[in-house]
């Protein structure tokens, strides 16, 4: 089941890719998609703790479930 999270600080495709790869590093096998206009990250295969850690370490701000 995919979960949606809000992440602030992403401004371009490079930011989106950074967040995606950080989450996949934290949770190998996860599927991740980023929607920049709504600052929403959809993740399947990682729990919220892993997503928060990855987002924080990539330099963005994890705001919680969307
Ligand atoms: Cu960017």
PDB file of the backbone (N, CA, C, O) and the ligand in Angstrom, with CONECT records:
HET     CU  A 101       1
ATOM      1  N   UNK A   1       0.856  -1.201   0.000  1.00  0.00           N
ATOM      2  CA  UNK A   1       0.000   0.000   0.000  1.00  0.00           C
ATOM      3  C   UNK A   1       0.886   1.244   0.000  1.00  0.00           C
ATOM      4  O   UNK A   1       1.729   1.411   0.881  1.00  0.00           O
ATOM      5  N   UNK A   2       0.694   2.106  -0.981  1.00  0.00           N
ATOM      6  CA  UNK A   2       1.509   3.315  -1.074  1.00  0.00           C
ATOM      7  C   UNK A   2       1.023   4.360  -0.076  1.00  0.00           C
ATOM      8  O   UNK A   2      -0.172   4.471   0.196  1.00  0.00           O
ATOM      9  N   UNK A   3       1.953   5.111   0.454  1.00  0.00           N
ATOM     10  CA  UNK A   3       1.623   6.199   1.374  1.00  0.00           C
ATOM     11  C   UNK A   3       2.112   7.507   0.775  1.00  0.00           C
ATOM     12  O   UNK A   3       3.100   7.535   0.042  1.00  0.00           O
ATOM     13  N   UNK A   4       1.413   8.588   1.093  1.00  0.00           N
ATOM     14  CA  UNK A   4       1.796   9.903   0.573  1.00  0.00           C
ATOM     15  C   UNK A   4       2.295  10.781   1.710  1.00  0.00           C
ATOM     16  O   UNK A   4       1.720  10.815   2.798  1.00  0.00           O
ATOM     17  N   UNK A   5       3.382  11.488   1.427  1.00  0.00           N
ATOM     18  CA  UNK A   5       3.984  12.374   2.422  1.00  0.00           C
ATOM     19  C   UNK A   5       4.229  13.735   1.801  1.00  0.00           C
ATOM     20  O   UNK A   5       4.442  13.860   0.595  1.00  0.00           O
ATOM     21  N   UNK A   6       4.194  14.744   2.644  1.00  0.00           N
ATOM     22  CA  UNK A   6       4.523  16.096   2.184  1.00  0.00           C
ATOM     23  C   UNK A   6       5.975  16.400   2.529  1.00  0.00           C
ATOM     24  O   UNK A   6       6.434  16.155   3.644  1.00  0.00           O
ATOM     25  N   UNK A   7       6.683  16.940   1.540  1.00  0.00           N
ATOM     26  CA  UNK A   7       8.095  17.276   1.716  1.00  0.00           C
ATOM     27  C   UNK A   7       8.300  18.687   1.199  1.00  0.00           C
ATOM     28  O   UNK A   7       7.989  18.972   0.043  1.00  0.00           O
ATOM     29  N   UNK A   8       8.821  19.575   2.038  1.00  0.00           N
ATOM     30  CA  UNK A   8       9.044  20.926   1.533  1.00  0.00           C
ATOM     31  C   UNK A   8      10.508  21.116   1.163  1.00  0.00           C
ATOM     32  O   UNK A   8      11.392  20.431   1.678  1.00  0.00           O
ATOM     33  N   UNK A   9      10.741  22.059   0.262  1.00  0.00           N
ATOM     34  CA  UNK A   9      12.095  22.395  -0.154  1.00  0.00           C
ATOM     35  C   UNK A   9      12.473  21.888  -1.531  1.00  0.00           C
ATOM     36  O   UNK A   9      13.544  22.222  -2.038  1.00  0.00           O
ATOM     37  N   UNK A  10      11.606  21.080  -2.153  1.00  0.00           N
ATOM     38  CA  UNK A  10      11.919  20.569  -3.488  1.00  0.00           C
ATOM     39  C   UNK A  10      11.479  21.605  -4.522  1.00  0.00           C
ATOM     40  O   UNK A  10      10.317  22.008  -4.559  1.00  0.00           O
ATOM     41  N   UNK A  11      12.430  22.027  -5.363  1.00  0.00           N
ATOM     42  CA  UNK A  11      12.098  23.077  -6.319  1.00  0.00           C
ATOM     43  C   UNK A  11      12.253  22.656  -7.769  1.00  0.00           C
ATOM     44  O   UNK A  11      11.777  23.357  -8.661  1.00  0.00           O
ATOM     45  N   UNK A  12      12.899  21.543  -8.028  1.00  0.00           N
ATOM     46  CA  UNK A  12      13.133  21.154  -9.425  1.00  0.00           C
ATOM     47  C   UNK A  12      13.278  19.652  -9.531  1.00  0.00           C
ATOM     48  O   UNK A  12      13.232  18.933  -8.533  1.00  0.00           O
ATOM     49  N   UNK A  13      13.454  19.191 -10.758  1.00  0.00           N
ATOM     50  CA  UNK A  13      13.594  17.757 -10.985  1.00  0.00           C
ATOM     51  C   UNK A  13      14.807  17.166 -10.272  1.00  0.00           C
ATOM     52  O   UNK A  13      14.796  16.000  -9.875  1.00  0.00           O
ATOM     53  N   UNK A  14      15.855  17.978 -10.112  1.00  0.00           N
ATOM     54  CA  UNK A  14      17.042  17.487  -9.408  1.00  0.00           C
ATOM     55  C   UNK A  14      16.724  17.191  -7.952  1.00  0.00           C
ATOM     56  O   UNK A  14      17.161  16.180  -7.402  1.00  0.00           O
ATOM     57  N   UNK A  15      15.952  18.092  -7.327  1.00  0.00           N
ATOM     58  CA  UNK A  15      15.527  17.871  -5.938  1.00  0.00           C
ATOM     59  C   UNK A  15      14.698  16.595  -5.849  1.00  0.00           C
ATOM     60  O   UNK A  15      14.882  15.781  -4.944  1.00  0.00           O
ATOM     61  N   UNK A  16      13.787  16.436  -6.800  1.00  0.00           N
ATOM     62  CA  UNK A  16      12.926  15.259  -6.789  1.00  0.00           C
ATOM     63  C   UNK A  16      13.761  13.994  -6.886  1.00  0.00           C
ATOM     64  O   UNK A  16      13.509  13.018  -6.179  1.00  0.00           O
ATOM     65  N   UNK A  17      14.769  14.015  -7.774  1.00  0.00           N
ATOM     66  CA  UNK A  17      15.623  12.835  -7.915  1.00  0.00           C
ATOM     67  C   UNK A  17      16.436  12.588  -6.650  1.00  0.00           C
ATOM     68  O   UNK A  17      16.657  11.438  -6.271  1.00  0.00           O
ATOM     69  N   UNK A  18      16.887  13.666  -5.991  1.00  0.00           N
ATOM     70  CA  UNK A  18      17.643  13.494  -4.743  1.00  0.00           C
ATOM     71  C   UNK A  18      16.795  12.804  -3.683  1.00  0.00           C
ATOM     72  O   UNK A  18      17.259  11.897  -2.992  1.00  0.00           O
ATOM     73  N   UNK A  19      15.542  13.248  -3.566  1.00  0.00           N
ATOM     74  CA  UNK A  19      14.642  12.650  -2.575  1.00  0.00           C
ATOM     75  C   UNK A  19      14.365  11.188  -2.931  1.00  0.00           C
ATOM     76  O   UNK A  19      14.393  10.303  -2.075  1.00  0.00           O
ATOM     77  N   UNK A  20      14.098  10.965  -4.211  1.00  0.00           N
ATOM     78  CA  UNK A  20      13.838   9.590  -4.660  1.00  0.00           C
ATOM     79  C   UNK A  20      14.995   8.671  -4.344  1.00  0.00           C
ATOM     80  O   UNK A  20      14.801   7.588  -3.792  1.00  0.00           O
ATOM     81  N   UNK A  21      16.207   9.098  -4.693  1.00  0.00           N
ATOM     82  CA  UNK A  21      17.335   8.188  -4.503  1.00  0.00           C
ATOM     83  C   UNK A  21      17.650   8.033  -3.025  1.00  0.00           C
ATOM     84  O   UNK A  21      18.096   6.964  -2.609  1.00  0.00           O
ATOM     85  N   UNK A  22      17.433   9.066  -2.220  1.00  0.00           N
ATOM     86  CA  UNK A  22      17.676   8.939  -0.771  1.00  0.00           C
ATOM     87  C   UNK A  22      16.724   7.910  -0.160  1.00  0.00           C
ATOM     88  O   UNK A  22      17.124   7.099   0.676  1.00  0.00           O
ATOM     89  N   UNK A  23      15.479   7.952  -0.582  1.00  0.00           N
ATOM     90  CA  UNK A  23      14.506   6.988  -0.040  1.00  0.00           C
ATOM     91  C   UNK A  23      14.854   5.576  -0.490  1.00  0.00           C
ATOM     92  O   UNK A  23      14.744   4.622   0.281  1.00  0.00           O
ATOM     93  N   UNK A  24      15.280   5.452  -1.759  1.00  0.00           N
ATOM     94  CA  UNK A  24      15.625   4.110  -2.256  1.00  0.00           C
ATOM     95  C   UNK A  24      16.895   3.577  -1.606  1.00  0.00           C
ATOM     96  O   UNK A  24      17.065   2.364  -1.485  1.00  0.00           O
ATOM     97  N   UNK A  25      17.782   4.465  -1.190  1.00  0.00           N
ATOM     98  CA  UNK A  25      18.979   4.025  -0.467  1.00  0.00           C
ATOM     99  C   UNK A  25      18.587   3.519   0.915  1.00  0.00           C
ATOM    100  O   UNK A  25      19.098   2.508   1.397  1.00  0.00           O
ATOM    101  N   UNK A  26      17.668   4.247   1.537  1.00  0.00           N
ATOM    102  CA  UNK A  26      17.213   3.865   2.887  1.00  0.00           C
ATOM    103  C   UNK A  26      16.365   2.593   2.853  1.00  0.00           C
ATOM    104  O   UNK A  26      16.425   1.771   3.767  1.00  0.00           O
ATOM    105  N   UNK A  27      15.590   2.445   1.805  1.00  0.00           N
ATOM    106  CA  UNK A  27      14.686   1.294   1.701  1.00  0.00           C
ATOM    107  C   UNK A  27      14.794   0.693   0.300  1.00  0.00           C
ATOM    108  O   UNK A  27      13.955   0.954  -0.562  1.00  0.00           O
ATOM    109  N   UNK A  28      15.835  -0.112   0.082  1.00  0.00           N
ATOM    110  CA  UNK A  28      16.028  -0.696  -1.250  1.00  0.00           C
ATOM    111  C   UNK A  28      14.773  -1.467  -1.685  1.00  0.00           C
ATOM    112  O   UNK A  28      14.184  -2.211  -0.902  1.00  0.00           O
ATOM    113  N   UNK A  29      14.389  -1.277  -2.919  1.00  0.00           N
ATOM    114  CA  UNK A  29      13.197  -1.960  -3.404  1.00  0.00           C
ATOM    115  C   UNK A  29      11.939  -1.125  -3.306  1.00  0.00           C
ATOM    116  O   UNK A  29      10.899  -1.494  -3.854  1.00  0.00           O
ATOM    117  N   UNK A  30      12.026   0.004  -2.606  1.00  0.00           N
ATOM    118  CA  UNK A  30      10.853   0.874  -2.501  1.00  0.00           C
ATOM    119  C   UNK A  30      10.557   1.500  -3.859  1.00  0.00           C
ATOM    120  O   UNK A  30      11.464   1.722  -4.661  1.00  0.00           O
ATOM    121  N   UNK A  31       9.284   1.780  -4.110  1.00  0.00           N
ATOM    122  CA  UNK A  31       8.985   2.561  -5.298  1.00  0.00           C
ATOM    123  C   UNK A  31       8.552   3.951  -4.844  1.00  0.00           C
ATOM    124  O   UNK A  31       7.774   4.106  -3.903  1.00  0.00           O
ATOM    125  N   UNK A  32       9.078   4.956  -5.541  1.00  0.00           N
ATOM    126  CA  UNK A  32       8.928   6.341  -5.104  1.00  0.00           C
ATOM    127  C   UNK A  32       8.523   7.201  -6.282  1.00  0.00           C
ATOM    128  O   UNK A  32       9.119   7.095  -7.354  1.00  0.00           O
ATOM    129  N   UNK A  33       7.518   8.054  -6.109  1.00  0.00           N
ATOM    130  CA  UNK A  33       7.270   9.053  -7.135  1.00  0.00           C
ATOM    131  C   UNK A  33       7.010  10.394  -6.467  1.00  0.00           C
ATOM    132  O   UNK A  33       6.393  10.482  -5.406  1.00  0.00           O
ATOM    133  N   UNK A  34       7.509  11.442  -7.134  1.00  0.00           N
ATOM    134  CA  UNK A  34       7.442  12.789  -6.575  1.00  0.00           C
ATOM    135  C   UNK A  34       6.570  13.652  -7.462  1.00  0.00           C
ATOM    136  O   UNK A  34       6.739  13.669  -8.682  1.00  0.00           O
ATOM    137  N   UNK A  35       5.639  14.366  -6.858  1.00  0.00           N
ATOM    138  CA  UNK A  35       4.848  15.357  -7.584  1.00  0.00           C
ATOM    139  C   UNK A  35       5.231  16.732  -7.066  1.00  0.00           C
ATOM    140  O   UNK A  35       4.825  17.136  -5.977  1.00  0.00           O
ATOM    141  N   UNK A  36       6.023  17.448  -7.867  1.00  0.00           N
ATOM    142  CA  UNK A  36       6.551  18.733  -7.402  1.00  0.00           C
ATOM    143  C   UNK A  36       5.480  19.778  -7.099  1.00  0.00           C
ATOM    144  O   UNK A  36       5.552  20.434  -6.059  1.00  0.00           O
ATOM    145  N   UNK A  37       4.479  19.955  -7.982  1.00  0.00           N
ATOM    146  CA  UNK A  37       3.498  21.032  -7.724  1.00  0.00           C
ATOM    147  C   UNK A  37       2.787  20.904  -6.378  1.00  0.00           C
ATOM    148  O   UNK A  37       2.437  21.910  -5.761  1.00  0.00           O
ATOM    149  N   UNK A  38       2.576  19.672  -5.925  1.00  0.00           N
ATOM    150  CA  UNK A  38       1.894  19.492  -4.649  1.00  0.00           C
ATOM    151  C   UNK A  38       2.860  19.115  -3.527  1.00  0.00           C
ATOM    152  O   UNK A  38       2.432  18.888  -2.395  1.00  0.00           O
ATOM    153  N   UNK A  39       4.169  19.044  -3.829  1.00  0.00           N
ATOM    154  CA  UNK A  39       5.183  18.686  -2.829  1.00  0.00           C
ATOM    155  C   UNK A  39       4.877  17.344  -2.167  1.00  0.00           C
ATOM    156  O   UNK A  39       5.154  17.131  -0.987  1.00  0.00           O
ATOM    157  N   UNK A  40       4.299  16.450  -2.965  1.00  0.00           N
ATOM    158  CA  UNK A  40       3.896  15.158  -2.428  1.00  0.00           C
ATOM    159  C   UNK A  40       4.826  14.052  -2.933  1.00  0.00           C
ATOM    160  O   UNK A  40       5.154  13.980  -4.118  1.00  0.00           O
ATOM    161  N   UNK A  41       5.234  13.206  -2.010  1.00  0.00           N
ATOM    162  CA  UNK A  41       6.050  12.053  -2.356  1.00  0.00           C
ATOM    163  C   UNK A  41       5.228  10.803  -2.057  1.00  0.00           C
ATOM    164  O   UNK A  41       4.782  10.597  -0.928  1.00  0.00           O
ATOM    165  N   UNK A  42       5.036   9.978  -3.070  1.00  0.00           N
ATOM    166  CA  UNK A  42       4.281   8.734  -2.900  1.00  0.00           C
ATOM    167  C   UNK A  42       5.277   7.585  -2.806  1.00  0.00           C
ATOM    168  O   UNK A  42       6.120   7.407  -3.686  1.00  0.00           O
ATOM    169  N   UNK A  43       5.174   6.818  -1.744  1.00  0.00           N
ATOM    170  CA  UNK A  43       6.156   5.768  -1.476  1.00  0.00           C
ATOM    171  C   UNK A  43       5.459   4.452  -1.189  1.00  0.00           C
ATOM    172  O   UNK A  43       4.520   4.381  -0.396  1.00  0.00           O
ATOM    173  N   UNK A  44       5.938   3.419  -1.848  1.00  0.00           N
ATOM    174  CA  UNK A  44       5.462   2.066  -1.571  1.00  0.00           C
ATOM    175  C   UNK A  44       6.692   1.254  -1.186  1.00  0.00           C
ATOM    176  O   UNK A  44       7.678   1.238  -1.922  1.00  0.00           O
ATOM    177  N   UNK A  45       6.643   0.595  -0.067  1.00  0.00           N
ATOM    178  CA  UNK A  45       7.750  -0.285   0.303  1.00  0.00           C
ATOM    179  C   UNK A  45       8.726   0.308   1.299  1.00  0.00           C
ATOM    180  O   UNK A  45       9.814  -0.234   1.494  1.00  0.00           O
ATOM    181  N   UNK A  46       8.354   1.421   1.938  1.00  0.00           N
ATOM    182  CA  UNK A  46       9.195   1.992   2.996  1.00  0.00           C
ATOM    183  C   UNK A  46       8.266   2.498   4.086  1.00  0.00           C
ATOM    184  O   UNK A  46       7.156   2.943   3.795  1.00  0.00           O
ATOM    185  N   UNK A  47       8.706   2.436   5.340  1.00  0.00           N
ATOM    186  CA  UNK A  47       7.831   2.976   6.390  1.00  0.00           C
ATOM    187  C   UNK A  47       8.147   4.459   6.625  1.00  0.00           C
ATOM    188  O   UNK A  47       9.139   4.990   6.126  1.00  0.00           O
ATOM    189  N   UNK A  48       7.280   5.100   7.394  1.00  0.00           N
ATOM    190  CA  UNK A  48       7.401   6.549   7.573  1.00  0.00           C
ATOM    191  C   UNK A  48       8.740   6.947   8.186  1.00  0.00           C
ATOM    192  O   UNK A  48       9.308   7.978   7.825  1.00  0.00           O
ATOM    193  N   UNK A  49       9.244   6.134   9.109  1.00  0.00           N
ATOM    194  CA  UNK A  49      10.525   6.434   9.750  1.00  0.00           C
ATOM    195  C   UNK A  49      11.650   6.467   8.722  1.00  0.00           C
ATOM    196  O   UNK A  49      12.514   7.343   8.764  1.00  0.00           O
ATOM    197  N   UNK A  50      11.634   5.504   7.797  1.00  0.00           N
ATOM    198  CA  UNK A  50      12.667   5.453   6.758  1.00  0.00           C
ATOM    199  C   UNK A  50      12.554   6.651   5.824  1.00  0.00           C
ATOM    200  O   UNK A  50      13.561   7.240   5.428  1.00  0.00           O
ATOM    201  N   UNK A  51      11.326   7.005   5.477  1.00  0.00           N
ATOM    202  CA  UNK A  51      11.121   8.129   4.563  1.00  0.00           C
ATOM    203  C   UNK A  51      11.584   9.422   5.223  1.00  0.00           C
ATOM    204  O   UNK A  51      12.268  10.231   4.596  1.00  0.00           O
ATOM    205  N   UNK A  52      11.214   9.618   6.483  1.00  0.00           N
ATOM    206  CA  UNK A  52      11.605  10.841   7.195  1.00  0.00           C
ATOM    207  C   UNK A  52      13.126  10.951   7.275  1.00  0.00           C
ATOM    208  O   UNK A  52      13.688  12.016   7.020  1.00  0.00           O
ATOM    209  N   UNK A  53      13.790   9.854   7.629  1.00  0.00           N
ATOM    210  CA  UNK A  53      15.247   9.861   7.761  1.00  0.00           C
ATOM    211  C   UNK A  53      15.897  10.211   6.415  1.00  0.00           C
ATOM    212  O   UNK A  53      16.812  11.033   6.358  1.00  0.00           O
ATOM    213  N   UNK A  54      15.421   9.584   5.340  1.00  0.00           N
ATOM    214  CA  UNK A  54      15.992   9.820   4.015  1.00  0.00           C
ATOM    215  C   UNK A  54      15.795  11.269   3.588  1.00  0.00           C
ATOM    216  O   UNK A  54      16.716  11.902   3.073  1.00  0.00           O
ATOM    217  N   UNK A  55      14.589  11.790   3.804  1.00  0.00           N
ATOM    218  CA  UNK A  55      14.282  13.162   3.395  1.00  0.00           C
ATOM    219  C   UNK A  55      15.142  14.151   4.186  1.00  0.00           C
ATOM    220  O   UNK A  55      15.709  15.083   3.616  1.00  0.00           O
ATOM    221  N   UNK A  56      15.231  13.943   5.487  1.00  0.00           N
ATOM    222  CA  UNK A  56      16.034  14.833   6.337  1.00  0.00           C
ATOM    223  C   UNK A  56      17.497  14.804   5.911  1.00  0.00           C
ATOM    224  O   UNK A  56      18.138  15.849   5.800  1.00  0.00           O
ATOM    225  N   UNK A  57      18.020  13.609   5.673  1.00  0.00           N
ATOM    226  CA  UNK A  57      19.430  13.480   5.317  1.00  0.00           C
ATOM    227  C   UNK A  57      19.720  14.062   3.941  1.00  0.00           C
ATOM    228  O   UNK A  57      20.844  14.486   3.675  1.00  0.00           O
ATOM    229  N   UNK A  58      18.716  14.088   3.060  1.00  0.00           N
ATOM    230  CA  UNK A  58      18.919  14.674   1.728  1.00  0.00           C
ATOM    231  C   UNK A  58      18.814  16.192   1.781  1.00  0.00           C
ATOM    232  O   UNK A  58      19.057  16.857   0.774  1.00  0.00           O
ATOM    233  N   UNK A  59      18.456  16.757   2.938  1.00  0.00           N
ATOM    234  CA  UNK A  59      18.442  18.208   3.105  1.00  0.00           C
ATOM    235  C   UNK A  59      17.094  18.851   2.863  1.00  0.00           C
ATOM    236  O   UNK A  59      17.005  20.066   2.690  1.00  0.00           O
ATOM    237  N   UNK A  60      16.033  18.037   2.851  1.00  0.00           N
ATOM    238  CA  UNK A  60      14.696  18.580   2.662  1.00  0.00           C
ATOM    239  C   UNK A  60      13.914  18.422   3.962  1.00  0.00           C
ATOM    240  O   UNK A  60      14.395  17.808   4.914  1.00  0.00           O
ATOM    241  N   UNK A  61      12.713  18.978   3.995  1.00  0.00           N
ATOM    242  CA  UNK A  61      11.954  18.977   5.241  1.00  0.00           C
ATOM    243  C   UNK A  61      10.752  18.052   5.140  1.00  0.00           C
ATOM    244  O   UNK A  61       9.867  18.241   4.306  1.00  0.00           O
ATOM    245  N   UNK A  62      10.742  17.054   6.004  1.00  0.00           N
ATOM    246  CA  UNK A  62       9.653  16.095   6.050  1.00  0.00           C
ATOM    247  C   UNK A  62       8.518  16.686   6.887  1.00  0.00           C
ATOM    248  O   UNK A  62       8.703  17.014   8.059  1.00  0.00           O
ATOM    249  N   UNK A  63       7.347  16.816   6.272  1.00  0.00           N
ATOM    250  CA  UNK A  63       6.228  17.459   6.970  1.00  0.00           C
ATOM    251  C   UNK A  63       5.192  16.456   7.474  1.00  0.00           C
ATOM    252  O   UNK A  63       4.274  16.829   8.205  1.00  0.00           O
ATOM    253  N   UNK A  64       5.331  15.201   7.093  1.00  0.00           N
ATOM    254  CA  UNK A  64       4.386  14.200   7.588  1.00  0.00           C
ATOM    255  C   UNK A  64       3.486  13.665   6.498  1.00  0.00           C
ATOM    256  O   UNK A  64       3.672  13.959   5.318  1.00  0.00           O
ATOM    257  N   UNK A  65       2.520  12.884   6.901  1.00  0.00           N
ATOM    258  CA  UNK A  65       1.624  12.246   5.948  1.00  0.00           C
ATOM    259  C   UNK A  65       0.798  13.292   5.211  1.00  0.00           C
ATOM    260  O   UNK A  65       0.366  14.285   5.797  1.00  0.00           O
ATOM    261  N   UNK A  66       0.585  13.057   3.923  1.00  0.00           N
ATOM    262  CA  UNK A  66      -0.188  13.993   3.111  1.00  0.00           C
ATOM    263  C   UNK A  66      -1.674  13.702   3.264  1.00  0.00           C
ATOM    264  O   UNK A  66      -2.502  14.383   2.659  1.00  0.00           O
TER     265      UNK A  66
HETATM  266 CU    CU A 101      16.179  21.230  -7.235  1.00  0.00          CU
END
